[in-house]
Amino acid sequence: MLTETCRQTRSTLLGYRDGGKVFGGTRLRDLALLRPMESLLAAMRGAGFTAERAARAWFTTYAYTIGYVIEEQSVFPVPGDPRPDPAYDQRERERSVGADHPLTAAAGIEIFGDTARGFEDGLRAVVAGVEATLLRGE
């Protein structure tokens, strides 16, 4: 439930130029947003979260999603266009930083490459942390 909400949020935001920046920081008062949030929090309560920990879990995954989308849209600013912004050209980046910082150059391929896979990997890590600390109370 939580992961699917994050995936849907990411998908929606990627459909708009700067969607993450525009949506981030909203006050979440629109009924179109409050109803699904209420359902999600209720489902999390049913799964064993306290109300407080459900709220923290939701906000943690929400913040991850918004932040990831903002960074992702810096690399791929035009919705639906698979071409990255020229500033993120990997070959140029490797040429400019690779000799002195080979690990950093290699990390760029992971960070700026397959952003969908990167989102999923990060989301799994965040949700695992949420489950370990907020659901189980460790």
N, C-alpha and C positions, 0 to 999 in steps of 0.2 A: 504494500500500500504506500509506504513512504517513498520507496524507490520509484514506483510508477508515477507518483505525484511529481517528483524531481525530474523525471524523464519528460513528462508532459510539459512542465514549466520550461525546461530547456528548449524543447521543440518549438513551443509557442514563441519564446523570446527570440530564437534564431530566425524567425520569420520576419523580423523587423530590424532595420538598421539601428544599431545601438540599443536594441531591445533590453539588454541587461542593464545598461546605464539608465535608461528611461524608467524602467520598472523598479530598480533598486531604490530603496528609501521611501517607497510609497507607504501611505498610512494604513493600508488594508481596511478601508471602510466600505468599499463597494460590495454590495450584496452578491454580485457575481463571483467575488473572491471569498466572501465570508461563509457562504453555504458549503462549498467544498472543503474549506478549512475546518468547519465545524464537524463535518462527516469524518474527515481524516482524524481529528483529535478524538472523536468518539470511538472510532475503530481502534485507535492506539490504546485508549482506556480499556477497551474490551480485550486487547492483547496483553494487558498486565501493567501498562504504564500508569503511574499516578498522573493526575491532571497537570501538576507542575512539570514532571519529567516528560510528559507528552509534548507540552509546549516547548520545552528546551530542545527536545529531539527534533521537533518540526523546525524550529528556528535554526538549529545547527545545520540541518540538511538544506534548508532554504538558502541560508547564507552561502554555503558551499556552491550551490547551483547558480545563484546570482553572480558570485565572484568568478566562477568558472566561465560562465557565458560572457561576462565583460571581457575577460582575457581572450577567450576564443574569438570574440567579435573584433578584437584588435588585430588578430592575425587574418581573419576572413571577414572583412567589414561589409561586404555586399551579400545580402541574403541570397542563398542559392548558388552563389558563384564559388566554385571550388578553388579558384586561384587566390593565393594569399596576397596580402599587401606586399609590395616589393621590398619594404623594410624588413620583412621576415624571410627573405630569400636564403635558403639554407646553404647553398654553395658559397654565396658571398659571406655569410656568417662564419662558415668554417674557415674560409680564407683569412678573414680578419681576426679571429680569435683562436683558431685551432692550433697554431704552432705553440703558443704559450699556455693555452688552456684546453687541452684535448678532451678532458672529461666534460667540461662545460660545452664545448662544441658538439660532442656526442649527445649530451643531454638535450640540446636544442632540437635534435631530430625527434626525440621522444616527446618533448613538450609542445613543439609546434607542428608535429606531423599529424598523426591520426587522432584528432581531437575527440572524436566520438568514443574511441576506445579509451582514451585518457579519461574522459568524463566517467565512463562506466567503472574503470579501475578505481578512480578516486571515490566515486559514490559507494562502491563496495567497502572501501576502507572506512569511510565516514560512518556508514550504517553499522558496520561491525563494531566500531567504537561506541556508537550510540547504544547498541544492544548490550555491549559489555559494561558500560558505565551507567547508563540511565535506566535501562530496563531491569538489569540484574542488580543495580545499585552498588556496584563495586567502586 
